[in-house]
Amino acid sequence: MKYLVSLDGSEQSHKAFELAENLYKPGDRMHIVTITKPKQPLEKGEELLERYEQLCVQKGIKNERIVLRSQDVGIGLEQAISDYSIDILILGTRGMNTLKKIFINSVSNYAMNHAACDVIIAK
C-alpha cells in the first residue's frame, strides 16, 4: 500500500501522520508531502519533512519526501497522487465550523471530491 501524508506543520497534519503510522505495515510505503506556494522558499518545506523523515526512520517506516510547488494545495495533492500511484491520501482538517465550511472550500473537502484514491481525514 502506498500512503501519501500531507504535512503543513499543523497539529492536524501531525495527527494525519500518526494515523498513517498506525496503518503502516511492512511492505507499505509512506510518501510524506508538503506543498509550498510558487514564491515561497523550499527550505521551510524541506525542514518540515526532514523532521518527519527522522520519525519514519526511527520507526522503521519506508518513506519518501516530496516537496511540491503549487498555487493550490488540492491540485498539488492530485498531481502527487497521480505521479506516485498513491492508494490512500491521509490529511488533517483545519477544524472549521459548519458555517465556515459553507463559505470556504477546504483542502480536505477538495480531496474528498477530486482525489483519484481513497481519502482519510484525521480530526
C-alpha positions as CSV (number, residue, x, y, z in Angstrom):
1,M,0.0,0.0,0.0
2,K,1.2,3.5,-0.8
3,Y,0.2,6.3,1.5
4,L,0.5,10.0,0.8
5,V,0.5,12.0,4.0
6,S,0.0,15.8,3.6
7,L,2.0,17.8,6.1
8,D,1.9,21.5,6.8
9,G,3.3,21.8,10.4
10,S,-0.1,22.0,12.0
11,E,-1.4,19.8,14.8
12,Q,-4.0,18.3,12.4
13,S,-1.4,17.3,9.9
14,H,0.6,15.6,12.7
15,K,-2.5,13.7,13.6
16,A,-2.6,12.5,9.9
17,F,0.9,11.3,10.2
18,E,0.1,9.4,13.4
19,L,-2.8,7.8,11.7
20,A,-0.6,6.8,8.8
21,E,1.9,5.3,11.3
22,N,-0.9,3.2,12.8
23,L,-2.0,1.9,9.4
24,Y,1.5,1.2,8.1
25,K,2.5,-2.5,7.6
26,P,5.8,-4.0,6.5
27,G,6.0,-3.7,2.7
28,D,4.0,-0.4,2.6
29,R,5.5,2.9,1.6
30,M,4.7,6.3,3.1
31,H,5.2,9.4,0.9
32,I,5.3,12.5,3.1
33,V,4.5,15.6,1.2
34,T,4.3,19.4,1.8
35,I,3.2,21.9,-0.8
36,T,4.6,25.4,-1.0
37,K,3.3,28.4,-2.9
38,P,5.4,29.2,-6.0
39,K,7.2,32.2,-4.5
40,Q,7.9,30.6,-1.1
41,P,11.3,29.1,-0.3
42,L,11.5,25.3,-0.5
43,E,13.8,25.2,2.6
44,K,10.9,25.5,5.0
45,G,9.2,22.5,3.5
46,E,12.4,20.5,3.4
47,E,13.0,21.2,7.1
48,L,9.5,20.1,8.0
49,L,9.8,16.8,6.0
50,E,13.3,16.1,7.5
51,R,11.7,16.0,10.9
52,Y,9.1,13.6,9.8
53,E,11.6,11.5,7.8
54,Q,13.6,11.1,11.0
55,L,10.4,9.8,12.8
56,C,9.9,7.4,9.9
57,V,13.5,6.1,10.2
58,Q,13.2,5.7,14.0
59,K,10.0,3.6,13.5
60,G,11.3,1.5,10.5
61,I,8.8,3.1,8.0
62,K,9.9,3.2,4.4
63,N,9.3,6.7,3.2
64,E,9.9,9.2,0.5
65,R,9.9,13.0,0.9
66,I,8.1,15.2,-1.6
67,V,8.2,18.9,-1.7
68,L,5.9,20.4,-4.4
69,R,5.2,23.9,-5.6
70,S,1.6,24.7,-6.3
71,Q,-0.6,27.7,-6.0
72,D,-3.4,25.3,-5.0
73,V,-2.7,22.6,-2.4
74,G,-5.6,20.4,-3.6
75,I,-4.3,20.4,-7.1
76,G,-0.8,19.7,-5.9
77,L,-2.1,16.7,-4.0
78,E,-3.9,15.4,-7.0
79,Q,-0.7,15.6,-9.0
80,A,1.3,13.8,-6.4
81,I,-1.4,11.0,-6.2
82,S,-1.1,10.6,-10.0
83,D,2.7,10.8,-10.1
84,Y,3.4,8.3,-7.3
85,S,0.4,5.9,-7.9
86,I,-0.9,6.6,-4.4
87,D,-3.5,4.2,-2.9
88,I,-4.6,6.3,0.1
89,L,-4.3,10.0,0.8
90,I,-4.2,10.9,4.5
91,L,-4.5,14.6,5.6
92,G,-5.7,16.7,8.5
93,T,-8.6,19.0,8.7
94,R,-8.5,22.6,9.9
95,G,-11.4,22.1,12.2
96,M,-13.6,24.7,10.7
97,N,-17.2,25.1,12.0
98,T,-20.2,24.4,9.7
99,L,-20.7,28.0,8.7
100,K,-17.1,28.4,7.6
101,K,-17.2,25.1,5.6
102,I,-20.1,26.5,3.6
103,F,-18.1,29.6,2.5
104,I,-14.5,28.2,2.4
105,N,-13.6,25.3,0.2
106,S,-11.1,23.4,2.4
107,V,-8.3,21.2,1.1
108,S,-9.8,18.2,2.8
109,N,-13.2,18.8,1.1
110,Y,-11.5,19.2,-2.2
111,A,-9.5,16.0,-1.7
112,M,-12.6,14.0,-0.8
113,N,-14.3,15.1,-4.0
114,H,-11.4,15.1,-6.5
115,A,-8.7,12.6,-5.4
116,A,-8.3,9.5,-7.6
117,C,-7.7,7.3,-4.5
118,D,-9.2,6.7,-1.1
119,V,-9.0,9.6,1.3
120,I,-8.7,9.5,5.1
121,I,-9.1,12.7,7.1
122,A,-7.7,12.9,10.6
123,K,-9.5,15.2,13.0
